[in-house]
Amino acid sequence: MAKKNAVRVTPSTGNIFRDLGFSKEESEHLLVRADLLIHVQKAIASRGLKQAEAAKALRVTQPRVSDLLRGHVELFSTDSLIDMLSRLGCRVTFSRFECSTDFSTSYRHPHHGRGARDKRLAVVAPQTGVARAPQSYC
């Protein structure tokens, strides 16, 4: 007897936006912006800021903070999210880039040190200079 309601499972690519059908390039941008947006949300929450207080600290309007807290990633650029984290006293570092070609011997940015191959984004706490995992906040 065949199962009527068989569940079909599709393996993830590791990027939810890619799994939802966005192009490879757009899904990478969305993933980075989503990580940054989550960090801004957590930084606001950890400081106990009301939307009006957060708006003043971030130098944006209260409706913009509302969009941010509701997770409207499509409304924010990577640059604006990094600026917001900076205004909240956080520092964002990109510590690794994965490429299909190994560029490590042909080019290394002069400001990127040994940690330039770590894959994840890190938010660095200004008081300690310690990088925290992407799921944490500053």
Contacts in CASP RR format, 6 or more apart in sequence:
PFRMAT RR
TARGET T0000
AUTHOR 0000-0000-0000
METHOD contacts of the structure
MODEL  1
MAKKNAVRVTPSTGNIFRDLGFSKEESEHLLVRADLLIHVQKAIASRGLK
QAEAAKALRVTQPRVSDLLRGHVELFSTDSLIDMLSRLGCRVTFSRFECS
TDFSTSYRHPHHGRGARDKRLAVVAPQTGVARAPQSYC
10 19 0 8 1.000
12 19 0 8 1.000
13 19 0 8 1.000
15 27 0 8 1.000
15 28 0 8 1.000
15 31 0 8 1.000
16 31 0 8 1.000
17 26 0 8 1.000
17 27 0 8 1.000
17 30 0 8 1.000
17 31 0 8 1.000
17 34 0 8 1.000
18 24 0 8 1.000
18 27 0 8 1.000
20 27 0 8 1.000
21 27 0 8 1.000
22 30 0 8 1.000
29 78 0 8 1.000
30 73 0 8 1.000
30 74 0 8 1.000
32 78 0 8 1.000
32 121 0 8 1.000
33 73 0 8 1.000
33 76 0 8 1.000
33 77 0 8 1.000
33 78 0 8 1.000
33 81 0 8 1.000
34 73 0 8 1.000
35 121 0 8 1.000
35 134 0 8 1.000
36 76 0 8 1.000
36 78 0 8 1.000
36 81 0 8 1.000
36 82 0 8 1.000
36 85 0 8 1.000
36 92 0 8 1.000
36 121 0 8 1.000
37 68 0 8 1.000
37 71 0 8 1.000
37 73 0 8 1.000
37 76 0 8 1.000
37 81 0 8 1.000
38 134 0 8 1.000
39 81 0 8 1.000
39 85 0 8 1.000
39 90 0 8 1.000
39 92 0 8 1.000
39 123 0 8 1.000
39 134 0 8 1.000
39 137 0 8 1.000
39 138 0 8 1.000
40 68 0 8 1.000
40 81 0 8 1.000
40 84 0 8 1.000
40 85 0 8 1.000
40 88 0 8 1.000
41 68 0 8 1.000
41 69 0 8 1.000
41 71 0 8 1.000
42 136 0 8 1.000
42 137 0 8 1.000
43 85 0 8 1.000
43 88 0 8 1.000
43 89 0 8 1.000
43 90 0 8 1.000
43 137 0 8 1.000
43 138 0 8 1.000
44 54 0 8 1.000
44 65 0 8 1.000
44 68 0 8 1.000
44 69 0 8 1.000
44 88 0 8 1.000
45 137 0 8 1.000
46 137 0 8 1.000
46 138 0 8 1.000
47 88 0 8 1.000
49 57 0 8 1.000
51 62 0 8 1.000
51 65 0 8 1.000
51 66 0 8 1.000
51 69 0 8 1.000
52 62 0 8 1.000
54 65 0 8 1.000
55 61 0 8 1.000
55 62 0 8 1.000
55 64 0 8 1.000
55 65 0 8 1.000
57 87 0 8 1.000
57 88 0 8 1.000
58 64 0 8 1.000
58 65 0 8 1.000
58 84 0 8 1.000
58 87 0 8 1.000
58 88 0 8 1.000
59 87 0 8 1.000
60 84 0 8 1.000
67 75 0 8 1.000
67 76 0 8 1.000
68 76 0 8 1.000
68 84 0 8 1.000
82 92 0 8 1.000
85 91 0 8 1.000
85 92 0 8 1.000
85 123 0 8 1.000
85 138 0 8 1.000
86 92 0 8 1.000
88 138 0 8 1.000
89 126 0 8 1.000
89 138 0 8 1.000
90 123 0 8 1.000
90 124 0 8 1.000
90 125 0 8 1.000
90 126 0 8 1.000
90 137 0 8 1.000
90 138 0 8 1.000
91 123 0 8 1.000
91 124 0 8 1.000
91 126 0 8 1.000
91 129 0 8 1.000
91 138 0 8 1.000
92 121 0 8 1.000
92 122 0 8 1.000
92 123 0 8 1.000
92 124 0 8 1.000
93 121 0 8 1.000
93 122 0 8 1.000
93 124 0 8 1.000
93 131 0 8 1.000
94 121 0 8 1.000
95 115 0 8 1.000
95 116 0 8 1.000
95 117 0 8 1.000
95 118 0 8 1.000
95 119 0 8 1.000
95 120 0 8 1.000
95 121 0 8 1.000
95 122 0 8 1.000
95 131 0 8 1.000
96 115 0 8 1.000
96 116 0 8 1.000
96 117 0 8 1.000
96 118 0 8 1.000
96 119 0 8 1.000
96 120 0 8 1.000
97 116 0 8 1.000
98 119 0 8 1.000
104 117 0 8 1.000
108 116 0 8 1.000
109 116 0 8 1.000
120 133 0 8 1.000
120 134 0 8 1.000
121 134 0 8 1.000
122 131 0 8 1.000
122 132 0 8 1.000
122 133 0 8 1.000
122 134 0 8 1.000
123 131 0 8 1.000
123 132 0 8 1.000
123 134 0 8 1.000
123 136 0 8 1.000
123 137 0 8 1.000
123 138 0 8 1.000
124 130 0 8 1.000
124 131 0 8 1.000
124 132 0 8 1.000
124 138 0 8 1.000
125 132 0 8 1.000
125 138 0 8 1.000
126 138 0 8 1.000
132 138 0 8 1.000
END
